Amino acid sequence: MIVRILAAATALFLVSPAQAQTWPTKPVRFVVPFAPGGTTDILARLVGQKLSELYGQQFTIDNRGGAGGNIGAEIVAKAAPDGYTIMMGTPGTQAINQYVYRSMPYDTVKDFAPVSLVALVANVLAVNPQVPAKDLKELVALAKAKPRTLNFATPGNGTTGHLSTELLKTMAGISMTHVPYRGSGPALQDLLAGQVQMTIDNIPSALPHIQAGTLRALAVTSSKRWFALPNVPTMAEAGVPGYEATSWFVVVAPAKTPAEIVAKLSADIDAQLKTEDMRRRFREVGAEPVGGTPTALAAFLTTEQTKWKEVVAAAKISLD
């Protein structure tokens, strides 16, 4: 009897190549491990809309913010590996958090199946217009004159926005106060309201406010100027030589999701990202579409995990 039960349970997770070709036959949950309004949410909705149109099944965005992305990532890590739960992962969920948090609710490597590298994104240092700093040098001077009086908002502990600011603090020799949020959306709302003075966040989240003049961009974090903000200098150009910190967004699934489904989803995302329509939409929000295979993404994640481990160690960040 036990053998029969185990065999039946195992069969639930076996998907034949023929079944994979018909996948999906019902809605797919697309987890975003941050609050609505941030870059992760923006890109997931663009990809989810296209996949819904392509497959004729709804890819439903499920925002599960908190703990630097760990809450949403844990949900996906423990979901059934049947192709009906996927996630838009970030450097936090797929690389940084394992080095920042003393206790992790999932294994960054073992609990996920890489699907697709969706986009690369630079970060931007933006301030509330009421801040009396017109450029990065003036901001650094202000921070040195009044240590810890400047409050910087981030999408959460351990995010690239957090580590990018910690890197700036170290390289510029300044002291500021960190105010973490459950995503870019709520962080930007408080920045716009003047509750905090600055942020370093992904360009797609901040770009509409910069274009509207409600935030002032002082520098981008990439090694070269970013196409979406061509008149904004890099950190190096603005006075912090050698500074560079960029972000990325990936689609992952629970580990042991059938390889046939992973391959199909990856190929279809890659094809969509290469269309003129999707390239235009991504670049309009300040993101560079990438694509590629699950194997390529796995290699990319290994490299990024090594890089961010060194950044975390240098910044001496540790969270409960």
Residue pairs with C-beta under 8 A, 6 or more apart in sequence:
12 82
13 80
13 81
13 82
13 256
13 258
14 258
15 23
15 82
15 83
15 258
15 260
15 261
16 260
17 260
20 83
20 258
20 260
20 261
20 264
21 260
21 264
23 83
23 261
23 264
24 55
24 57
24 83
24 84
25 57
26 57
26 84
27 57
27 58
27 59
27 60
27 84
28 51
28 57
28 58
28 59
28 60
28 83
28 84
28 85
28 86
29 60
29 62
29 79
29 84
29 85
29 86
30 44
30 47
30 48
30 59
30 60
30 61
30 62
30 86
30 87
30 88
31 62
31 64
31 72
31 73
31 75
31 76
31 85
31 86
31 87
31 88
32 40
32 41
32 44
32 61
32 62
32 63
32 64
32 65
32 72
32 87
32 88
33 40
33 64
33 65
33 69
33 70
33 71
33 72
33 73
33 76
33 87
33 88
33 89
33 90
33 93
34 40
34 41
34 63
34 65
34 69
34 72
34 90
34 155
34 156
34 182
34 183
34 184
34 185
35 41
35 63
35 65
35 181
35 182
35 183
35 184
35 185
35 186
36 63
36 183
36 185
37 183
37 184
37 185
37 186
37 188
37 205
38 155
38 183
38 184
38 185
38 201
38 202
38 205
39 121
39 184
39 201
39 202
39 203
39 204
39 205
39 247
39 249
39 285
39 287
40 88
40 90
40 183
40 184
40 249
41 61
41 63
41 183
41 185
42 204
42 205
42 285
43 88
43 118
43 119
43 204
43 249
43 282
43 285
43 287
44 61
44 88
45 61
46 278
46 281
46 282
46 285
47 59
47 88
47 118
47 251
47 269
47 272
48 59
48 60
48 61
49 59
50 272
50 278
51 59
51 265
51 268
51 269
51 272
52 58
52 59
54 268
54 272
62 72
63 72
63 183
64 71
64 72
64 75
65 71
65 72
65 156
65 182
65 183
66 72
66 156
66 182
67 101
67 156
67 157
68 92
68 93
68 96
68 97
68 100
68 101
68 156
68 157
68 158
68 159
68 162
68 180
68 319
69 89
69 90
69 92
69 93
69 97
69 156
69 158
69 159
70 93
70 97
70 101
70 104
70 105
70 106
72 87
72 93
73 87
73 89
73 93
73 97
73 105
73 106
74 105
74 106
75 85
76 85
76 86
76 87
76 112
76 252
76 253
76 254
77 105
77 106
77 107
77 111
77 112
77 254
77 255
78 106
78 111
78 254
79 85
79 254
80 254
81 113
81 253
81 254
81 255
81 256
81 257
81 258
82 257
82 258
83 253
83 257
83 258
83 261
83 265
85 253
85 254
86 115
86 251
86 252
86 253
86 265
87 93
87 112
87 251
87 252
87 253
88 118
88 249
88 250
88 251
89 112
89 249
89 250
89 251
89 252
90 159
90 160
90 247
90 248
90 249
90 250
91 159
91 160
91 247
91 248
91 304
91 308
92 156
92 158
92 159
92 160
93 108
94 108
94 112
94 250
94 252
94 301
94 304
94 305
95 108
95 301
95 304
95 305
95 307
95 308
95 309
96 158
96 159
96 160
96 163
96 308
96 311
96 312
97 104
97 108
97 158
98 104
98 108
98 305
99 308
99 309
99 312
99 313
100 157
100 158
100 312
100 317
100 318
100 319
101 158
101 319
101 320
102 318
102 319
102 320
103 320
108 305
109 301
109 305
110 255
111 254
111 255
112 252
112 253
112 254
112 255
113 252
113 253
113 254
113 255
113 256
113 257
113 262
113 294
114 250
114 252
114 294
114 295
114 297
114 298
114 301
115 250
115 251
115 252
115 253
115 262
115 265
115 266
115 269
115 294
115 297
116 250
116 251
116 265
116 266
116 269
116 270
116 273
116 291
116 292
116 294
116 297
117 248
117 250
117 290
117 291
117 292
117 296
117 297
117 300
118 248
118 249
118 250
118 251
118 269
118 273
118 289
118 290
118 291
119 248
119 249
119 282
119 287
119 288
119 289
119 290
120 246
120 247
120 248
120 287
120 288
120 290
121 202
121 203
121 204
121 246
121 247
121 248
121 249
121 286
121 287
121 288
122 202
122 203
122 220
122 221
122 222
122 226
122 246
122 247
122 286
123 160
123 161
123 164
123 200
123 201
123 202
123 203
123 220
123 221
123 222
123 245
123 246
123 247
124 200
124 201
124 202
124 203
124 206
124 207
124 210
124 217
124 219
124 220
124 221
124 226
124 229
124 232
125 136
125 139
125 168
125 198
125 199
125 200
125 217
125 218
125 219
125 220
125 221
125 235
126 191
126 198
126 199
126 200
126 201
126 206
126 209
126 210
126 215
126 216
126 217
126 218
127 133
127 139
127 197
127 198
127 215
127 216
127 218
128 191
128 192
128 194
128 196
128 197
128 198
128 215
128 216
129 213
129 214
129 215
129 216
130 194
131 139
131 142
131 150
131 197
131 198
131 216
132 138
132 142
133 139
133 141
133 142
133 218
134 216
135 218
135 238
135 239
136 218
136 219
136 233
136 235
136 238
136 239
136 240
137 238
137 239
139 150
139 198
139 218
140 172
140 174
140 239
140 240
142 150
143 150
143 172
143 174
143 175
143 176
144 173
144 174
147 174
147 175
148 175
148 176
148 177
149 177
150 176
150 177
150 197
150 198
151 176
151 177
151 178
151 179
151 195
151 196
151 197
151 198
152 165
152 176
152 177
152 178
152 179
152 196
152 197
152 198
152 199
152 200
153 179
153 180
153 181
153 187
153 188
153 190
153 191
153 196
153 198
153 199
153 201
154 161
154 162
154 165
154 178
154 179
154 180
154 181
154 187
154 199
154 200
154 201
155 161
155 162
155 180
155 181
155 182
155 183
155 184
155 187
155 201
155 205
156 162
156 180
156 181
156 182
156 183
157 180
157 317
157 319
158 317
158 319
160 202
160 245
160 246
160 247
161 184
161 187
161 199
161 200
161 201
161 202
162 178
162 180
162 317
163 245
163 308
163 311
163 312
163 315
163 317
164 200
164 221
164 245
165 176
165 178
165 199
165 200
166 315
166 317
167 243
167 245
167 311
167 314
167 315
168 174
168 200
168 235
168 240
168 243
169 175
169 176
170 314
170 315
171 240
171 242
171 243
172 239
172 240
176 198
179 187
179 190
179 196
181 187
181 190
184 201
184 202
184 205
184 206
185 205
187 196
187 199
187 201
188 199
188 201
188 205
188 206
188 209
188 215
190 196
191 197
191 198
191 199
191 215
192 209
192 214
192 215
199 206
200 221
202 247
202 286
203 220
203 226
203 228
203 229
203 285
203 286
203 287
204 285
204 286
204 287
206 215
206 217
207 228
207 229
207 285
207 286
209 215
210 216
210 217
210 229
217 229
217 232
218 232
218 238
219 232
219 233
219 234
219 235
219 237
219 238
219 240
220 226
220 229
220 232
220 233
220 234
220 235
221 234
221 235
221 243
221 244
221 245
221 246
222 234
222 244
222 246
223 234
223 236
223 244
224 234
225 232
225 233
225 234
225 237
226 232
226 286
227 283
227 286
227 288
228 283
228 285
228 286
229 286
234 243
235 243
235 244
236 242
236 243
236 244
245 311
248 290
248 300
248 304
249 287
250 297
250 301
251 265
251 266
251 269
253 261
253 262
253 265
262 294
263 294
266 292
266 293
266 294
269 291
270 291
270 292
270 293
272 278
273 279
273 282
273 289
273 290
273 291
274 289
274 291
278 289
279 289
282 288
282 289
283 289
292 300
